[in-house]
Amino acid sequence: MENFLFAKNKIGFIDDTIVEPEKTSKEYMAWIRCDLMIKGWLTIVVEKEIRAIVKYANTASEIWLDLRERFGKESAPKAYELKNQLTTTQKDGTSVSSYYTNVQSLWDEIQSTFPTPKCTFNGCTYIIGRRLIEHQEKEKLYEFLMGLDGDFNVIKTQILATSPTLNLGSSYHLVAEDGR
């Protein structure tokens, strides 16, 4: 949703960089229209049970703060559940593309549960720990390869024997080609 609002040049309504003007201001009606539009978008994308609660917020920013408070916290039980699901996800006769999509979906959800540490300095955002990112990418490669059927043992060995180790995207393409 942040990406969508950023693309529409409306992110300021949820991060409070676009403040509500005084009611007597000429910009007030335009601000209200935009805020109501964003409130509508936010209300539509949340689940029905949550929608009943957020629809009474006064501004889009209030909805966003409420959602962040409820769901923006790191959740160890959720992360554990996702990691467990990831370790038990197998190709099991599905297409390589379908299996990879399932695994990628789990990685994305894990990433949203425990985002990569970042630091903002002088207006620029930096990812903390290049080695951490490299380690995470290798872990993803290993998790992807572990879930493949025994039919892929030869290509798995070839990928792991490559020096330097192939990245996940290149490995996926080799596995997909081998699976045809």
C-alpha positions in Angstrom: 0.0 0.0 0.0 2.9 2.3 0.7 4.2 1.8 -2.8 0.8 2.5 -4.3 0.4 5.7 -2.3 4.0 6.7 -3.1 3.3 6.2 -6.8 0.1 8.3 -6.6 2.1 11.0 -4.7 -0.2 10.6 -1.7 2.2 9.0 0.9 2.3 12.3 2.8 -1.3 11.7 3.9 -0.3 8.6 5.9 3.1 9.7 7.2 1.9 13.2 8.2 4.2 15.1 5.9 1.1 16.6 4.3 -0.6 18.2 7.2 -4.3 19.0 7.4 -4.7 22.7 6.6 -6.9 25.0 8.6 -10.6 24.8 7.7 -10.5 28.4 6.5 -7.6 27.7 4.1 -8.2 27.5 0.3 -6.4 24.1 0.3 -8.7 22.5 2.9 -11.4 21.1 0.5 -8.7 19.6 -1.8 -7.0 18.1 1.2 -10.3 16.6 2.5 -11.1 15.1 -0.9 -7.6 13.5 -1.1 -7.8 12.2 2.5 -11.3 10.8 1.9 -10.1 9.0 -1.2 -7.1 7.5 0.6 -9.4 6.5 3.5 -11.6 4.7 0.9 -8.6 2.9 -0.6 -7.4 1.8 2.9 -10.8 0.7 3.9 -11.3 -1.4 0.7 -8.0 -3.3 1.0 -8.4 -4.4 4.6 -10.3 -7.6 5.6 -14.0 -7.2 6.4 -13.5 -7.6 10.2 -10.9 -4.8 10.3 -12.9 -2.6 8.0 -15.7 -2.3 10.6 -13.2 -0.7 13.0 -11.1 1.6 10.7 -14.1 3.1 9.0 -14.7 5.4 11.9 -11.2 7.0 11.8 -11.2 10.7 11.1 -8.3 10.7 8.7 -6.2 8.3 6.5 -3.3 8.9 8.9 -5.4 7.7 11.8 -6.3 4.5 9.9 -2.6 4.0 9.0 -1.5 4.5 12.6 -4.1 2.0 13.8 -3.1 -0.6 11.2 0.6 -0.1 12.0 -0.1 -0.5 15.7 -2.0 -3.7 15.2 0.0 -5.4 12.5 3.3 -3.5 12.2 5.0 -5.3 15.1 7.5 -8.1 14.8 5.7 -11.3 15.5 7.8 -14.2 16.7 4.9 -16.7 16.5 4.1 -15.6 13.0 7.7 -15.7 11.9 8.0 -19.2 13.4 4.9 -20.4 11.6 6.1 -19.0 8.3 9.6 -20.5 8.7 8.1 -23.9 9.6 5.8 -23.7 6.5 8.8 -22.8 4.4 10.8 -25.8 5.6 7.9 -28.1 4.8 7.2 -26.7 1.4 8.1 -29.1 -1.3 7.8 -29.1 -5.1 5.9 -32.4 -4.9 5.2 -32.8 -8.6 4.1 -29.2 -9.2 5.8 -27.1 -11.8 9.1 -25.5 -10.9 7.4 -22.1 -11.5 4.5 -22.9 -9.1 6.9 -24.2 -6.4 9.1 -21.1 -6.7 6.1 -18.8 -6.6 4.9 -20.5 -3.3 8.4 -20.2 -1.8 8.8 -16.6 -2.9 5.4 -15.8 -1.4 6.6 -17.2 2.0 9.9 -15.3 1.8 8.0 -12.1 1.1 5.7 -12.7 4.1 8.7 -13.4 6.3 10.3 -10.3 5.1 7.3 -8.2 6.0 7.2 -9.8 9.5 10.9 -9.1 10.1 12.1 -6.4 7.7 15.7 -5.9 6.8 17.3 -3.5 9.3 17.7 0.0 7.8 19.3 3.2 8.9 18.5 6.8 7.7 21.3 9.3 7.8 21.4 12.7 6.0 18.1 11.9 4.2 19.4 8.6 2.7 18.4 5.2 3.7 21.0 2.5 4.1 20.5 -1.3 4.5 22.4 -2.4 7.5 24.9 -5.2 6.9 25.7 -6.1 3.3 26.9 -9.5 4.6 23.5 -9.9 6.2 21.8 -9.5 2.9 24.2 -11.9 1.2 23.6 -14.4 4.0 19.8 -14.1 3.5 20.2 -14.6 -0.2 22.2 -17.8 0.3 19.7 -19.1 2.8 16.9 -18.5 0.2 18.9 -20.5 -2.4 19.4 -23.4 0.0 15.7 -23.4 1.0 14.7 -23.4 -2.6 17.0 -26.3 -3.5 16.0 -28.3 -0.4 12.4 -28.3 -1.5 13.1 -29.7 -4.9 12.2 -33.3 -5.7 14.9 -36.0 -6.0 14.7 -35.7 -9.8 16.7 -32.5 -9.5 19.6 -33.9 -7.5 22.1 -33.5 -10.4 21.3 -29.9 -11.1 21.3 -29.1 -7.3 24.8 -30.5 -7.1 25.9 -28.5 -10.1 24.5 -25.3 -8.6 26.1 -25.9 -5.2 29.4 -26.8 -6.8 29.6 -23.6 -8.8 32.1 -21.0 -7.5 31.2 -18.4 -6.8 27.7 -19.7 -5.8 25.0 -18.8 -8.2 22.4 -16.3 -7.1 18.8 -17.4 -6.6 17.5 -16.1 -9.9 20.2 -17.9 -12.0 19.6 -21.1 -10.0 15.9 -20.9 -10.6 16.4 -20.6 -14.3 18.8 -23.6 -14.4 16.3 -25.7 -12.4 13.4 -24.6 -14.6 15.3 -25.5 -17.8 16.3 -28.8 -16.3 12.7 -29.5 -15.4 11.5 -29.3 -19.0 
